């Protein structure tokens, strides 16, 4: 009996000791000490182990990173004081810590990438996008006899969402030129040779137009479209590279819900005329206008899961920030206060308070990087929260751009998702990788 009590007491003491150790500052610092660290060139970082011992630190390449300002490859450091890293050139190196110069304690891989700064957006822009072909958005029936209707396109197995890239061996991007080709094929009773892209696979299809006795013309039995237009929000402009990013999400065709493959396009200035407020279960929207002669400020080269990207000819007007600001890696984003830049009236970009309430750990690009909540009473009063057209609004935290607004929660329009800015920068063609990796990839 006494033996069991003694064992139980020893067990409780051990549990108590483990709990105390795990809650101690040195243990928590050790557990949170990174195994891999990313820095922009010129950026500094402090790491803390809070251990009352000395250790030997060894840096593989001090041209890339210096520790405590020391240019030596190996020297002693006091682990009870912060370890200061200062990045210099782009590249990869390792920092190793050993107790008593012999016992491995920590190894940190350090990746230094070229410095990158951007001008935050927030401007409402008009988007005019031309697809890299002719998009099939539906089928329709052609009246070929008083008692017979058919769709030649459907019978030829052309599907909604298909992209017609060539007709009779020639590139085709203009819907207005299709009618003439259809008429010639119908009159000569020669089927059109279509090159179609479906699910990233190229297919060849023969399609014979049918004569519509009601319209007195030849028809394909297809609804087709070659362009789309709308409004969104500019996220950033990178002046050193002359590129921009906007929207924070892919542009899809309104009927097929398939992403639009970009042939070309342009972004122009737009003017917010009114706001339809969001309510629970019903997202609101920005009402904005742009005209045929609106000033073109950039082209559209890519349409990805993170928005549209292309060249911007000069720094955009109406920016809240005239100077560039740093961008943050995904691992730098923290739960807590932040701001978004957006327009709710005319072309004036304003700053509004939000809260980052959740941050997801993402090692690879994914759209739902963080959950945000609008806390600014002015914005809630004006819009009810996040509205359509606000996607792409830049998110700023501690003086750095961390991401962009992407989606609203339908049942709680004060909340929504944001994506990390580094994924948008990658899709813009700005590589957030060390120079050594870039050279290997090229």
ZIHU-V343387 format. One record per residue. N is the residue number from 1. RES is the residue in one letter. SS is DSSP state (helix for helix, strand for strand, loop for the rest). PSI is psi as a letter, one per 40 degrees, with the letter a starting at -180 (none if undefined). OMEGA is omega in whole degrees, -180 to 180 (NA if undefined). Layout:
BEGIN
n	res	ss	psi	omega
N	RES	SS	PSI	OMEGA
N	RES	SS	PSI	OMEGA
END
This chain:
BEGIN
n	res	ss	psi	omega
1	X	loop	d	180
2	X	helix	d	-180
3	X	helix	d	179
4	X	helix	d	179
5	X	helix	d	-179
6	X	helix	d	179
7	X	helix	d	180
8	X	helix	d	180
9	X	helix	d	178
10	X	helix	d	178
11	X	helix	d	179
12	X	helix	d	178
13	X	helix	d	178
14	X	helix	d	178
15	X	helix	d	180
16	X	helix	d	-180
17	X	helix	d	179
18	X	helix	d	179
19	X	helix	d	-179
20	X	helix	d	180
21	X	helix	d	-177
22	X	helix	d	179
23	X	helix	e	-177
24	X	loop	i	-179
25	X	helix	d	179
26	X	helix	d	-179
27	X	helix	d	-179
28	X	helix	d	177
29	X	helix	d	179
30	X	helix	d	-178
31	X	helix	d	-177
32	X	helix	e	-180
33	X	loop	h	-172
34	X	loop	i	172
35	X	loop	d	178
36	X	strand	i	-175
37	X	strand	h	176
38	X	strand	h	-180
39	X	strand	i	167
40	X	strand	i	179
41	X	loop	h	-176
42	X	loop	e	-178
43	X	loop	i	177
44	X	strand	i	180
45	X	strand	h	175
46	X	strand	h	177
47	X	strand	i	-175
48	X	loop	h	174
49	X	loop	d	178
50	X	loop	f	178
51	X	loop	h	-175
52	X	loop	f	179
53	X	loop	i	174
54	X	strand	i	178
55	X	strand	i	176
56	X	strand	h	177
57	X	strand	h	179
58	X	strand	h	178
59	X	strand	h	-176
60	X	loop	d	-175
61	X	loop	h	-178
62	X	loop	e	173
63	X	loop	d	-180
64	X	loop	d	-178
65	X	strand	h	172
66	X	strand	i	177
67	X	strand	h	-179
68	X	loop	f	178
69	X	loop	e	-175
70	X	strand	h	-180
71	X	loop	e	180
72	X	loop	i	179
73	X	loop	d	-175
74	X	strand	h	179
75	X	strand	i	-178
76	X	strand	i	175
77	X	strand	i	176
78	X	strand	h	-175
79	X	loop	e	177
80	X	loop	e	179
81	X	loop	i	-180
82	X	loop	i	175
83	X	strand	h	-175
84	X	strand	h	177
85	X	strand	h	176
86	X	strand	h	-179
87	X	strand	i	-179
88	X	loop	c	-179
89	X	loop	i	175
90	X	loop	i	178
91	X	strand	a	-179
92	X	strand	h	176
93	X	strand	i	178
94	X	strand	i	172
95	X	strand	h	-180
96	X	strand	h	176
97	X	strand	h	178
98	X	strand	h	175
99	X	strand	h	179
100	X	loop	f	178
101	X	loop	e	-175
102	X	loop	d	-174
103	X	strand	h	180
104	X	strand	h	180
105	X	strand	d	-179
106	X	strand	i	171
107	X	strand	h	-179
108	X	strand	h	172
109	X	strand	h	-178
110	X	strand	h	176
111	X	strand	h	179
112	X	strand	h	-179
113	X	strand	i	-180
114	X	loop	i	-180
115	X	loop	i	-177
116	X	loop	h	177
117	X	strand	i	-177
118	X	strand	i	171
119	X	strand	h	-180
120	X	strand	i	178
121	X	loop	b	-175
122	X	loop	e	-180
123	X	loop	i	172
124	X	strand	h	-177
125	X	strand	i	170
126	X	strand	h	-177
127	X	strand	h	176
128	X	strand	h	-172
129	X	strand	h	178
130	X	strand	h	-176
131	X	strand	i	-179
132	X	strand	f	-177
133	X	strand	a	-180
134	X	strand	h	-174
135	X	strand	h	176
136	X	strand	h	-176
137	X	strand	e	178
138	X	strand	i	175
139	X	strand	i	170
140	X	loop	i	-176
141	X	loop	h	178
142	X	strand	h	179
143	X	strand	h	-178
144	X	strand	e	176
145	X	strand	i	-177
146	X	loop	d	-179
147	X	loop	e	-177
148	X	strand	h	174
149	X	strand	i	178
150	X	strand	i	176
151	X	loop	h	179
152	X	helix	d	-180
153	X	helix	d	-180
154	X	helix	d	179
155	X	helix	d	178
156	X	loop	e	177
157	X	loop	f	171
158	X	loop	h	-173
159	X	loop	i	173
160	X	loop	h	-177
161	X	loop	e	176
162	X	loop	i	177
163	X	strand	h	178
164	X	strand	h	-176
165	X	strand	d	178
166	X	strand	i	172
167	X	strand	h	-177
168	X	loop	f	174
169	X	loop	e	-180
170	X	strand	h	-180
171	X	strand	h	-178
172	X	loop	h	178
173	X	loop	e	-171
174	X	loop	h	-179
175	X	helix	d	-175
176	X	helix	e	-179
177	X	helix	e	-176
178	X	helix	d	-175
179	X	helix	d	-179
180	X	helix	d	178
181	X	helix	d	179
182	X	helix	d	-180
183	X	helix	d	180
184	X	helix	d	180
185	X	helix	d	179
186	X	helix	d	-178
187	X	helix	d	-180
188	X	helix	e	-178
189	X	loop	f	177
190	X	loop	h	-178
191	X	loop	i	174
192	X	strand	h	175
193	X	strand	h	-177
194	X	strand	h	168
195	X	strand	h	-173
196	X	strand	h	172
197	X	strand	h	179
198	X	strand	h	-180
199	X	loop	f	178
200	X	loop	e	178
201	X	strand	h	-179
202	X	strand	h	-179
203	X	strand	i	175
204	X	strand	h	-177
205	X	strand	h	173
206	X	strand	h	-176
207	X	strand	h	179
208	X	loop	h	177
209	X	loop	i	178
210	X	strand	i	-179
211	X	strand	h	178
212	X	strand	h	-176
213	X	loop	e	178
214	X	loop	d	-179
215	X	loop	e	-178
216	X	loop	f	179
217	X	strand	i	179
218	X	strand	i	-176
219	X	strand	i	175
220	X	loop	e	-175
221	X	loop	f	-180
222	X	strand	i	166
223	X	strand	h	-176
224	X	strand	i	-178
225	X	strand	i	-180
226	X	strand	e	-177
227	X	strand	i	177
228	X	strand	i	179
229	X	strand	i	178
230	X	strand	a	179
231	X	strand	i	178
232	X	strand	a	-176
233	X	strand	h	175
234	X	strand	h	-179
235	X	strand	d	-178
236	X	strand	i	169
237	X	strand	h	180
238	X	strand	h	-172
239	X	loop	d	-178
240	X	loop	d	-179
241	X	loop	e	180
242	X	loop	f	-179
243	X	strand	i	179
244	X	strand	i	171
245	X	strand	i	-178
246	X	strand	i	172
247	X	strand	d	180
248	X	loop	e	177
249	X	loop	i	-177
250	X	loop	i	171
251	X	loop	h	178
252	X	strand	i	175
253	X	loop	h	-174
254	X	loop	d	-178
255	X	loop	d	-175
256	X	loop	e	-176
257	X	loop	f	175
258	X	loop	i	178
259	X	strand	i	179
260	X	loop	h	175
261	X	loop	h	-172
262	X	strand	h	167
263	X	strand	d	171
264	X	strand	a	-180
265	X	strand	i	-179
266	X	strand	i	174
267	X	strand	i	-176
268	X	strand	i	175
269	X	strand	i	179
270	X	loop	i	-175
271	X	strand	h	179
272	X	strand	h	-177
273	X	strand	d	179
274	X	strand	i	179
275	X	strand	h	169
276	X	strand	h	-172
277	X	loop	i	175
278	X	loop	i	173
279	X	strand	i	178
280	X	loop	h	-180
281	X	loop	e	-177
282	X	strand	g	179
283	X	loop	i	176
284	X	loop	a	179
285	X	strand	i	169
286	X	strand	h	172
287	X	strand	h	-175
288	X	strand	i	-179
289	X	strand	i	167
290	X	loop	i	-172
291	X	loop	i	180
292	X	loop	d	-178
293	X	loop	e	176
294	X	loop	i	-176
295	X	loop	h	177
296	X	strand	h	-178
297	X	strand	e	179
298	X	strand	i	175
299	X	strand	i	178
300	X	loop	h	-178
301	X	loop	d	-178
302	X	strand	i	175
303	X	strand	h	-173
304	X	strand	a	178
305	X	loop	e	-177
306	X	loop	e	175
307	X	strand	a	178
308	X	strand	i	-175
309	X	strand	i	178
310	X	strand	a	179
311	X	strand	i	174
312	X	strand	h	-167
313	X	loop	d	179
314	X	loop	i	179
315	X	loop	h	-177
316	X	loop	i	175
317	X	loop	i	172
318	X	loop	e	-180
319	X	loop	i	175
320	X	loop	d	177
321	X	loop	h	178
322	X	loop	d	-178
323	X	loop	i	178
324	X	loop	i	175
325	X	strand	i	179
326	X	strand	i	172
327	X	strand	i	-176
328	X	loop	i	168
329	X	loop	i	-178
330	X	helix	d	-177
331	X	helix	e	177
332	X	helix	e	-177
333	X	loop	h	-178
334	X	loop	i	172
335	X	loop	h	-179
336	X	strand	a	-175
337	X	strand	i	175
338	X	strand	a	178
339	X	strand	i	168
340	X	strand	i	175
341	X	strand	h	180
342	X	strand	i	180
343	X	strand	h	174
344	X	loop	e	179
345	X	loop	h	178
346	X	strand	b	-180
347	X	loop	e	-176
348	X	loop	h	176
349	X	strand	h	180
350	X	strand	i	-180
351	X	strand	h	-180
352	X	strand	i	-177
353	X	strand	h	173
354	X	strand	i	174
355	X	strand	h	170
356	X	strand	h	-172
357	X	strand	e	177
358	X	strand	h	178
359	X	strand	h	179
360	X	loop	i	175
361	X	loop	h	-179
362	X	loop	h	175
363	X	loop	e	-180
364	X	loop	i	-177
365	X	loop	h	174
366	X	loop	i	-168
367	X	loop	d	-173
368	X	loop	g	-176
369	X	loop	d	-178
370	X	strand	i	172
371	X	strand	h	-179
372	X	strand	i	178
373	X	strand	h	176
374	X	strand	h	179
375	X	loop	e	-177
376	X	loop	h	-178
377	X	helix	d	180
378	X	helix	d	-179
379	X	helix	d	179
380	X	helix	d	179
381	X	helix	d	-176
382	X	helix	d	-171
383	X	helix	e	-174
384	X	loop	e	-179
385	X	loop	b	178
386	X	loop	h	179
387	X	loop	i	176
388	X	strand	h	-174
389	X	loop	e	178
390	X	loop	e	179
391	X	loop	h	-176
392	X	loop	e	179
393	X	loop	h	-176
394	X	strand	i	177
395	X	strand	h	-177
396	X	strand	h	178
397	X	strand	h	179
398	X	loop	f	176
399	X	loop	e	179
400	X	strand	i	172
401	X	strand	h	-176
402	X	strand	e	-177
403	X	strand	a	-179
404	X	strand	i	175
405	X	strand	h	-180
406	X	strand	d	-175
407	X	strand	i	176
408	X	strand	i	171
409	X	strand	h	-175
410	X	loop	d	-177
411	X	loop	e	175
412	X	strand	g	-174
413	X	strand	e	174
414	X	strand	e	-178
415	X	strand	i	178
416	X	strand	a	-180
417	X	strand	i	170
418	X	strand	i	175
419	X	strand	i	177
420	X	strand	i	-177
421	X	helix	d	-176
422	X	helix	d	177
423	X	helix	d	177
424	X	helix	d	-180
425	X	helix	d	176
426	X	helix	d	-180
427	X	helix	d	176
428	X	loop	e	180
429	X	loop	e	177
430	X	loop	h	-171
431	X	loop	h	177
432	X	loop	f	179
433	X	loop	i	178
434	X	strand	i	-178
435	X	helix	d	-179
436	X	helix	d	179
437	X	helix	d	-180
438	X	helix	d	-178
439	X	helix	d	178
440	X	helix	d	-176
441	X	helix	d	-174
442	X	loop	none	NA
END
